[in-house]
Amino acid sequence: MEYDSVLVGWNIRVERTKAHMTQTELSAATGIDAATISKYEKGIMTPGIDKAYAIVRALGCTLNDICPTPAALAAPA
């Protein structure tokens, strides 16, 4: 399944903000370079499953929070 990189990036930023973390702190918690996290959040790059899993573990959210399925996108809020 392919995801909209801008939507994924926006969701990473939202979850990171909710977790009161900076990009630098998320970088330290995941081992992912801060510049790469910035590119994810800007929609320039999309994390692979291994990086996405590291991000959600560090943020305390789920993969569905950052990479929603089409059914989740269609569900009423």
PyMOL CGO cylinders between C-alpha atoms (Angstrom):
from pymol import cmd
from pymol.cgo import CYLINDER

trace = [
    CYLINDER, 0.00, 0.00, 0.00, 1.29, 3.43, -0.91, 0.3, 1, 1, 1, 1, 1, 1,
    CYLINDER, 1.29, 3.43, -0.91, 0.68, 6.40, 1.37, 0.3, 1, 1, 1, 1, 1, 1,
    CYLINDER, 0.68, 6.40, 1.37, 0.42, 10.12, 0.73, 0.3, 1, 1, 1, 1, 1, 1,
    CYLINDER, 0.42, 10.12, 0.73, 3.79, 11.39, 1.96, 0.3, 1, 1, 1, 1, 1, 1,
    CYLINDER, 3.79, 11.39, 1.96, 2.37, 14.81, 2.88, 0.3, 1, 1, 1, 1, 1, 1,
    CYLINDER, 2.37, 14.81, 2.88, -0.38, 13.25, 5.01, 0.3, 1, 1, 1, 1, 1, 1,
    CYLINDER, -0.38, 13.25, 5.01, 2.07, 10.89, 6.71, 0.3, 1, 1, 1, 1, 1, 1,
    CYLINDER, 2.07, 10.89, 6.71, 4.44, 13.77, 7.37, 0.3, 1, 1, 1, 1, 1, 1,
    CYLINDER, 4.44, 13.77, 7.37, 1.66, 15.92, 8.80, 0.3, 1, 1, 1, 1, 1, 1,
    CYLINDER, 1.66, 15.92, 8.80, 0.58, 13.07, 11.06, 0.3, 1, 1, 1, 1, 1, 1,
    CYLINDER, 0.58, 13.07, 11.06, 4.14, 12.52, 12.31, 0.3, 1, 1, 1, 1, 1, 1,
    CYLINDER, 4.14, 12.52, 12.31, 4.38, 16.22, 13.16, 0.3, 1, 1, 1, 1, 1, 1,
    CYLINDER, 4.38, 16.22, 13.16, 1.00, 16.16, 14.94, 0.3, 1, 1, 1, 1, 1, 1,
    CYLINDER, 1.00, 16.16, 14.94, 1.92, 13.09, 17.01, 0.3, 1, 1, 1, 1, 1, 1,
    CYLINDER, 1.92, 13.09, 17.01, 5.38, 14.49, 17.80, 0.3, 1, 1, 1, 1, 1, 1,
    CYLINDER, 5.38, 14.49, 17.80, 3.83, 17.75, 18.97, 0.3, 1, 1, 1, 1, 1, 1,
    CYLINDER, 3.83, 17.75, 18.97, 1.30, 15.86, 21.11, 0.3, 1, 1, 1, 1, 1, 1,
    CYLINDER, 1.30, 15.86, 21.11, 4.22, 13.98, 22.66, 0.3, 1, 1, 1, 1, 1, 1,
    CYLINDER, 4.22, 13.98, 22.66, 5.96, 17.32, 23.43, 0.3, 1, 1, 1, 1, 1, 1,
    CYLINDER, 5.96, 17.32, 23.43, 9.05, 16.25, 21.50, 0.3, 1, 1, 1, 1, 1, 1,
    CYLINDER, 9.05, 16.25, 21.50, 11.34, 18.19, 19.21, 0.3, 1, 1, 1, 1, 1, 1,
    CYLINDER, 11.34, 18.19, 19.21, 12.68, 16.69, 16.01, 0.3, 1, 1, 1, 1, 1, 1,
    CYLINDER, 12.68, 16.69, 16.01, 16.05, 16.39, 17.74, 0.3, 1, 1, 1, 1, 1, 1,
    CYLINDER, 16.05, 16.39, 17.74, 14.50, 14.47, 20.64, 0.3, 1, 1, 1, 1, 1, 1,
    CYLINDER, 14.50, 14.47, 20.64, 12.64, 12.18, 18.26, 0.3, 1, 1, 1, 1, 1, 1,
    CYLINDER, 12.64, 12.18, 18.26, 15.88, 11.65, 16.39, 0.3, 1, 1, 1, 1, 1, 1,
    CYLINDER, 15.88, 11.65, 16.39, 17.66, 10.63, 19.60, 0.3, 1, 1, 1, 1, 1, 1,
    CYLINDER, 17.66, 10.63, 19.60, 14.80, 8.29, 20.56, 0.3, 1, 1, 1, 1, 1, 1,
    CYLINDER, 14.80, 8.29, 20.56, 14.66, 6.56, 17.17, 0.3, 1, 1, 1, 1, 1, 1,
    CYLINDER, 14.66, 6.56, 17.17, 18.19, 6.71, 15.79, 0.3, 1, 1, 1, 1, 1, 1,
    CYLINDER, 18.19, 6.71, 15.79, 16.80, 8.45, 12.69, 0.3, 1, 1, 1, 1, 1, 1,
    CYLINDER, 16.80, 8.45, 12.69, 18.71, 11.55, 11.63, 0.3, 1, 1, 1, 1, 1, 1,
    CYLINDER, 18.71, 11.55, 11.63, 16.88, 14.80, 12.52, 0.3, 1, 1, 1, 1, 1, 1,
    CYLINDER, 16.88, 14.80, 12.52, 17.22, 15.98, 8.91, 0.3, 1, 1, 1, 1, 1, 1,
    CYLINDER, 17.22, 15.98, 8.91, 15.43, 12.83, 7.76, 0.3, 1, 1, 1, 1, 1, 1,
    CYLINDER, 15.43, 12.83, 7.76, 12.64, 13.38, 10.29, 0.3, 1, 1, 1, 1, 1, 1,
    CYLINDER, 12.64, 13.38, 10.29, 12.30, 16.92, 8.93, 0.3, 1, 1, 1, 1, 1, 1,
    CYLINDER, 12.30, 16.92, 8.93, 12.00, 15.50, 5.39, 0.3, 1, 1, 1, 1, 1, 1,
    CYLINDER, 12.00, 15.50, 5.39, 9.32, 13.06, 6.58, 0.3, 1, 1, 1, 1, 1, 1,
    CYLINDER, 9.32, 13.06, 6.58, 7.35, 15.90, 8.18, 0.3, 1, 1, 1, 1, 1, 1,
    CYLINDER, 7.35, 15.90, 8.18, 7.61, 18.05, 5.04, 0.3, 1, 1, 1, 1, 1, 1,
    CYLINDER, 7.61, 18.05, 5.04, 6.39, 15.18, 2.87, 0.3, 1, 1, 1, 1, 1, 1,
    CYLINDER, 6.39, 15.18, 2.87, 9.66, 15.02, 0.94, 0.3, 1, 1, 1, 1, 1, 1,
    CYLINDER, 9.66, 15.02, 0.94, 10.28, 11.43, 2.06, 0.3, 1, 1, 1, 1, 1, 1,
    CYLINDER, 10.28, 11.43, 2.06, 8.04, 8.69, 3.46, 0.3, 1, 1, 1, 1, 1, 1,
    CYLINDER, 8.04, 8.69, 3.46, 9.43, 6.40, 6.16, 0.3, 1, 1, 1, 1, 1, 1,
    CYLINDER, 9.43, 6.40, 6.16, 9.66, 2.69, 5.47, 0.3, 1, 1, 1, 1, 1, 1,
    CYLINDER, 9.66, 2.69, 5.47, 7.93, 0.32, 7.85, 0.3, 1, 1, 1, 1, 1, 1,
    CYLINDER, 7.93, 0.32, 7.85, 11.01, -0.07, 10.06, 0.3, 1, 1, 1, 1, 1, 1,
    CYLINDER, 11.01, -0.07, 10.06, 11.42, 3.70, 10.48, 0.3, 1, 1, 1, 1, 1, 1,
    CYLINDER, 11.42, 3.70, 10.48, 7.68, 4.26, 10.90, 0.3, 1, 1, 1, 1, 1, 1,
    CYLINDER, 7.68, 4.26, 10.90, 7.60, 1.62, 13.64, 0.3, 1, 1, 1, 1, 1, 1,
    CYLINDER, 7.60, 1.62, 13.64, 10.53, 3.27, 15.43, 0.3, 1, 1, 1, 1, 1, 1,
    CYLINDER, 10.53, 3.27, 15.43, 8.74, 6.62, 15.23, 0.3, 1, 1, 1, 1, 1, 1,
    CYLINDER, 8.74, 6.62, 15.23, 5.44, 5.37, 16.63, 0.3, 1, 1, 1, 1, 1, 1,
    CYLINDER, 5.44, 5.37, 16.63, 7.19, 3.49, 19.44, 0.3, 1, 1, 1, 1, 1, 1,
    CYLINDER, 7.19, 3.49, 19.44, 9.01, 6.67, 20.45, 0.3, 1, 1, 1, 1, 1, 1,
    CYLINDER, 9.01, 6.67, 20.45, 5.84, 8.79, 20.18, 0.3, 1, 1, 1, 1, 1, 1,
    CYLINDER, 5.84, 8.79, 20.18, 3.55, 6.33, 21.94, 0.3, 1, 1, 1, 1, 1, 1,
    CYLINDER, 3.55, 6.33, 21.94, 1.05, 6.14, 19.09, 0.3, 1, 1, 1, 1, 1, 1,
    CYLINDER, 1.05, 6.14, 19.09, 0.13, 3.53, 16.49, 0.3, 1, 1, 1, 1, 1, 1,
    CYLINDER, 0.13, 3.53, 16.49, 1.07, 3.04, 12.86, 0.3, 1, 1, 1, 1, 1, 1,
    CYLINDER, 1.07, 3.04, 12.86, -2.54, 3.80, 12.00, 0.3, 1, 1, 1, 1, 1, 1,
    CYLINDER, -2.54, 3.80, 12.00, -2.12, 7.22, 13.62, 0.3, 1, 1, 1, 1, 1, 1,
    CYLINDER, -2.12, 7.22, 13.62, 0.56, 8.21, 11.15, 0.3, 1, 1, 1, 1, 1, 1,
    CYLINDER, 0.56, 8.21, 11.15, -0.37, 5.98, 8.17, 0.3, 1, 1, 1, 1, 1, 1,
    CYLINDER, -0.37, 5.98, 8.17, -4.15, 5.70, 8.26, 0.3, 1, 1, 1, 1, 1, 1,
    CYLINDER, -4.15, 5.70, 8.26, -5.84, 3.08, 6.14, 0.3, 1, 1, 1, 1, 1, 1,
    CYLINDER, -5.84, 3.08, 6.14, -8.36, 4.19, 3.50, 0.3, 1, 1, 1, 1, 1, 1,
    CYLINDER, -8.36, 4.19, 3.50, -11.15, 2.91, 5.78, 0.3, 1, 1, 1, 1, 1, 1,
    CYLINDER, -11.15, 2.91, 5.78, -9.86, 5.04, 8.66, 0.3, 1, 1, 1, 1, 1, 1,
    CYLINDER, -9.86, 5.04, 8.66, -9.74, 8.09, 6.41, 0.3, 1, 1, 1, 1, 1, 1,
    CYLINDER, -9.74, 8.09, 6.41, -13.34, 7.54, 5.34, 0.3, 1, 1, 1, 1, 1, 1,
    CYLINDER, -13.34, 7.54, 5.34, -14.67, 7.04, 8.89, 0.3, 1, 1, 1, 1, 1, 1,
    CYLINDER, -14.67, 7.04, 8.89, -16.45, 10.00, 10.47, 0.3, 1, 1, 1, 1, 1, 1,
    CYLINDER, -16.45, 10.00, 10.47, -14.47, 11.79, 13.16, 0.3, 1, 1, 1, 1, 1, 1,
]
cmd.load_cgo(trace, "trace")
